[in-house]
């Protein structure tokens, strides 16, 4: 089983980075309070976890991986703020606390999400991320591609578009891949790009990120069916109530779990890093699958 203390230490580290970032901003408007609330109201910080641990393996300077960790987490948090909006999934709770639009208001939540995305871009373009202009632009290109109209935003569109429609397994997996996997792909590939590693290494990183994201989303589908509010911080059963298509609803619980095992095996076939028992990535992905019960 994965050592939870490692995940917790990384989470505390990233939380401190976030706190330090906002301490430097002298702005007491409701907008900035909403931005800070949307980033600071909990979360596993899994995407930064991958960035930190991979950067240590690749011997990337701390100042650089701190930058990309903050950037990706800000994009993730922006996406959650918008995902919760009344016009999207209309959620009242996130991570056990009221959502940004419920605590403030809808327009402030929209602007807070937009600001977080802008902050993420500014962080990447800072010379502290890399002294190499070409590398910074490559990272920026990855961020905009994975979070934009060919990535996260398109996935959110499909997630809403297919509600209460009879669609196939491939469409559901594609939605998962766009909405959930793209930011994991980004987190896991960026350290390799930062060091100008080989295309093969970057490809293996993206494969792991894609499959991890698919498993993570399927595990979340199980949680929505099986777990209570005090375990997830979200109201259970909302996906079924809203008529969302899930892999479980299409293939059943056992087949969904078997798919997760297949994805985990494929993700860890690279023995150098992601399937190497000396590192934590193989253990983490199989641990998530092992915790799913059908």
Secondary structure, DSSP 8 states (H G I E B T S, - for coil): ---HHHHHHHHHHHHHHHHHHHHT----SHHHHHHHHHHHS----HHHHHHHHHHHHTT--HHHHHHHHHHHHHHHHHHHHHHTSTTTT--SEETTEE-HHHHS-HHHHHHHHHHHHHHHHHHHHSTTT-S-HHHHHHHHHHHHHHHTTTTHHHHHHHHHHTTTS---HHHHHHHHIIIIIHHHHHHHHHHHHHTT--HHHHHHHHHHHHHHHHHHHHHHHHHHHH--HHHHSS-TTHHHHTT---HHHHH-HHHHHHHHHHHHHHHT--TTTTT-TTSSHHHHHHHHHHT---
